[in-house]
């Protein structure tokens, strides 16, 4: 994706830490994207995935101690590109999702920009 293609992108953020969600929102706004959410738990994430229209998702690997691989499976089943955001790095991702883009927390706006651009490579 080019920077112009990022403008107007609707991004569902699935993140339980309010401060991190706010930082992600600031980064997305700087890129011209619209943030939906955040979904702080898997139940709300499933509802938002079902009810909202969005282009991509950013998925925390751990929501208040709950692993989010079922959420990742739902996003994949719907054909929604997504990025994992995690403090665990690649070791926190199960084998079937190792091909997904991973943002290691803490990350910068430029890292998020690169990750969103990378989604077009796998599409």
PEBEL-V211593 format. One line per field, one symbol per residue. phi: phi as a letter, one per 40 degrees, with the letter a starting at -180 (. if undefined). psi: psi as a letter, one per 30 degrees, with the letter a starting at -180 (. if undefined). burial: I if it has 16 or more other C-alpha atoms within 10 Angstrom, else O. A space follows every 10 residues. Layout:
phi: ???
psi: ???
burial: ???
This chain:
phi: .cdccccgcc bcbbaccdcc ccccddcccc cgcbcbhccc accccccccc ccbacabbbc cbbfgbcbcc cdccccccgc cabcbaccgc ccbcdcbccc cbccccbbdc ccdccccccc ccc
psi: kleeffkfkj jkkjkfjeee eeeeeeeeef fglkkkaljf leeeeeeeee fljlellkjk fjjhfkkgee eeeeeeefgk klkkkkffaf fgklefgffl kkkkkkllee eeeeeeefef ef.
burial: OOOOOIIOII IIIIIIOOOO IOOIIIIIOO IIIIIIIIII IIOOIIOIIO OOOIOIIIII IIIOOOIIIO IIOOIOOOOO IIIIIIIOOI OOIOOOOOOI IIIOOOOOOO OIIIIIIIIO OOO
